[in-house]
Amino acid sequence: ERMNEHFQKALNEGQGNALDANKAQLHLMRTRIAAQEVGTRSIRLAQHLTELNGAIPISLQDTIYPLDRKVPDFPTLEQEYEERDPLLKRLQQEETVAQRQVELDRSVWLPSMEAGYHYQGILGQQYNGLHIGLSIPLWEKRNTVNASKADQVVAALRTEDHRNEHYFEIAELHARYLQVDRACTENRELFGRLNSTALLNKAFNHGEISSIQYFMEMTFYHGAEDDHMELELERRKVMARMFKYLY
C-alpha cells in the first residue's frame, strides 16, 4: 500500500509514469487477494477444528508456536510409540482371546470319564453296582480345534504385520523430521542475516534499481518466505504424527 501510494503520488506530481503506477496497483491487488484467501482458509480451518472438538469452539489467541518437544533418537521413539499404540494393544488382546479359544475348544474335544454308584429297579427286580462311563465328543466338532488354531495364527500375523507397519512408519517420519528440521534451521539462520526488504526499499529510493526490478525482487523474497513457512508447517505436521500417542 505504501509503494502504491508512492507511485500514485509521483504520477500526480509528474515525476513518475503510468506503467510504474499500474504495476503497483496490480501487485497491491494480488496481495489483497492472497490475504483474503489466507483469511478464508483460516476461518475454514477453525470451523473444522470446532467440528473435531465436538462443536465446541477453540479460541487460539497466541500466534507464537509453543516450544518444540525434544525428538528422541529413533529406537527410543519407536519403543514409546509401540508402548502407547492403541491399535497394537487391541490386536494383542485379540491374539490373547484367540489363544484362550484354542484352549477352550481343546478341552471340550477331550474325552471325559465318569464313575459312580448305580441303582435301578425293573419289573420288581433291583439292580445296583458301580457305574463307569466314557463320553466322546461328536465327530462333527472334530475340526473346531483346527479352526481355532487357524484363527490364532491369523491374529498373531495381524499383530506382527501392524508392528512392522508402524515400525517403518516411525522410521520414515523420524528421517523426514531430521531432514526438514535441518532445512528449517538453515532457513531461519539465513533469514536472520538478511534484511532484504529494507535494502530493496533503500536501493529503489536511491534510484539504484528500477520499479520492475524492485517488484521482481520483492516477489522473489516473499516467495522464499512462503516456502520457508510451508517447510515449518510440514515440520510441525511430522512432529504431530510422531507424537500422536505420546502426549
Secondary structure, DSSP 8 states (H G I E B T S, - for coil): -HHHHHHHHHHHTTSS-HHHHHHHHHHHHHHHHHHHHHHHHHHHHHHHHHHHTTT--------S---------HHHHHHHHHHH-HHHHHHHHHHHHHHHHHHHHHHHHS-EEEEEEEEEEETTEEEEEEEEEEE---GGGTTHHHHHHHHHHHHHHHHHHHHHHHHHHHHHHHHHHHHHHHHHHHHHHHHHH--HHHHHHHHHHTTSS-HHHHHHHHHHHHHHHHHHHHHHHHHHHHHHHHTTTT-
